[in-house]
Amino acid sequence: MNMAKLGKRLRANNEKIDRNKDYSLSEAVALVKECATAKFDETVELAVNLGVDPRHADQMVRGSVSLPKGTGKVVRVAVFAKGEKAAEAEAAGADIVGAEDLMEKIQEGFMDFDRVVATPDVMGIVGRLGKVLGPRGLMPNPKLGTVTFDVSKAVTDIKAGQVAFRVEKNGIVHAGVGKASFSAEDLQENVTALVEQLRKMKPSAVKGTYMKRCCVSSTMGPGVKVDLTTIGAE
């Protein structure tokens, strides 16, 4: 990258970070917070490079974790359910609830939601939206706890700070772990929760190093490499 073309803010941020160093988690979080100088509350993101080949089903890493300090985001939840379960979802704080009517609304272009929950009995309806929801990572999935009759718990968990993650084709998992305005301690706690969940999900088919590299960054800030051995050990 040509440093001469970078603005003053980005240049100053890049000069604070040694690209060749793996920082401890506490050092990395402090640097990310220091570099989050945009005019909005930047999201802090974690990227972990896993030694998996997601083309093989037995090496797919996908799941969710409840961040102990929440995400700092307002998450809009759509629920596919009928009757009593629809009422439960509404009571739990779902932003939109429906069945065939919601399917039709989405087919017409409505996408004003961040997560989707469905009861098993209406998955036939949701399945028709595979081409719309699938590419956006929004398709309900039992492994993520988003296909369930316990819609109240699913909605509550998501609203409280549950994040879903899925390894990309190049072996990287990306997830938001809070906001730059969070305390350093809260961000460290959230990062640790996500990394520990990934550790628990190591596929038995993986040979060699499972967790290769880890990096934290803010929306507009540079990436800071983290020494994985310090996560959960500080």
GIQUI-V892312 format. One record per pair of residues at least 12 apart in sequence whose C-alpha atoms are under 6 Angstrom apart, sorted by the first residue. I is the first residue (numbers start at 1). J is the second residue. If there is no record, write none. Layout:
BEGIN
i->{I | I}
j->{J | J}
END
This chain:
BEGIN
i->{13 | 22 | 22 | 22 | 23 | 23 | 24 | 24 | 24 | 25 | 28 | 32 | 33 | 35 | 36 | 41 | 42 | 42 | 42 | 42 | 43 | 43 | 43 | 43 | 44 | 44 | 44 | 44 | 44 | 44 | 44 | 45 | 45 | 45 | 45 | 45 | 45 | 46 | 46 | 46 | 46 | 47 | 47 | 47 | 47 | 48 | 48 | 48 | 48 | 49 | 49 | 49 | 49 | 50 | 50 | 50 | 50 | 50 | 51 | 51 | 52 | 54 | 59 | 61 | 62 | 62 | 63 | 63 | 63 | 64 | 64 | 64 | 64 | 65 | 65 | 66 | 66 | 67 | 67 | 67 | 69 | 70 | 70 | 71 | 71 | 71 | 72 | 72 | 75 | 76 | 76 | 76 | 77 | 77 | 77 | 77 | 77 | 78 | 78 | 78 | 78 | 79 | 79 | 79 | 79 | 80 | 80 | 80 | 80 | 81 | 81 | 81 | 88 | 89 | 89 | 92 | 115 | 116 | 116 | 117 | 117 | 118 | 119 | 119 | 119 | 120 | 177 | 192 | 192 | 214}
j->{35 | 225 | 226 | 227 | 226 | 227 | 226 | 227 | 230 | 226 | 224 | 217 | 180 | 221 | 221 | 180 | 179 | 180 | 218 | 219 | 178 | 179 | 218 | 219 | 176 | 177 | 178 | 179 | 180 | 217 | 218 | 175 | 176 | 177 | 216 | 217 | 218 | 174 | 175 | 215 | 216 | 173 | 174 | 214 | 215 | 172 | 173 | 213 | 214 | 171 | 172 | 212 | 213 | 171 | 172 | 210 | 211 | 212 | 209 | 210 | 171 | 169 | 203 | 167 | 165 | 166 | 144 | 164 | 165 | 144 | 163 | 164 | 165 | 162 | 163 | 161 | 162 | 161 | 162 | 190 | 186 | 160 | 161 | 161 | 177 | 178 | 178 | 179 | 114 | 95 | 113 | 114 | 94 | 95 | 113 | 115 | 116 | 95 | 96 | 97 | 116 | 97 | 116 | 117 | 118 | 97 | 98 | 99 | 118 | 98 | 99 | 119 | 152 | 151 | 152 | 152 | 138 | 138 | 140 | 140 | 146 | 147 | 147 | 148 | 149 | 147 | 190 | 231 | 232 | 226}
END
